């Protein structure tokens, strides 16, 4: 594995002597490997219906929420166990689905190397931020349980952050939540190493991030119905691919997603009212009835102008 310092040196094209690289390698062996796992739920194994994925909606059957959360927790445990077995020395497991709160805490794998973020926003150094624990000490970002971006054909539960967002672009490139979160991690030179989800989500990741390891655990039958692997088979496939991704993180072969700064970020809203609300904010330009745009100076500010999520958030 190449450290964050050496990775930045390679990105900038700076010289790195053999002695320096050897020292970095030695330091890495001592310090270990830290991975950040940012879990969504629509792409998780065993989640095949809208009722399971969005179990808080009105009309969901009484037994579904707990069963869906139990299925989700088992998937999380399978990946965590594989990561530890592969030699990861620090694992941050973050529940981001609907802001978090989906994991059944008493059923989670317990190990001193695992830190759980039960919500995607939390306190760090006395300040609220998105994805606490994601920093320059992290060697790779994993995005299991993820879905394709809004209006993707042949995909299960496709959307981008909110059903109000029709399209999201960074410097003219259309991305979904996978791209948004990879960009956020790019602020610290952290590469995306792994995505788990349906066929469409994994294809999206592979096309945008060559070399990323993906685990396909389902395929869409309709936008709100999927079919996929049985739980044990899905867990084995996820574990196998996670180990492969960790090996890539260790070798340093994947590069972070760092769009050119300042970034021009635009979102096309479903309604004109939605665009109008965002357009009132400082630094936001309204391009047409449905589209707003802003320029941001850091990758970690990718959605802060829209949702407030990022670093140093208001309580």
ABEGO torsion letter per residue (X at the ends): XBBAAAAAAAAAGBBBBAAAAAAAAAAAAAAEBBBBBBBBAAABBGBABAAAABAABBGBBAAAAAAAAAAAAAAAAAAAAAAAAAGBABBBBBBABGGEGABBAAABBBBAABBBBABABBBBGGBBBBGBGBBAABABBBBBGBBBBBGBBGBBGBBBGBAABABBBBGGBBBBAAAAAAAAAAAAGBBBABBBEBAAAAAAAAAABBGBBBBBABBBABAABBBBBBAAAAAAAAAAAAAAAAAAAAAGABBBBBBBOBBBBBBBBABAAAAAAAAABBGBBBABAABBBBBBABAAAAAAAAAGBEBGBBX
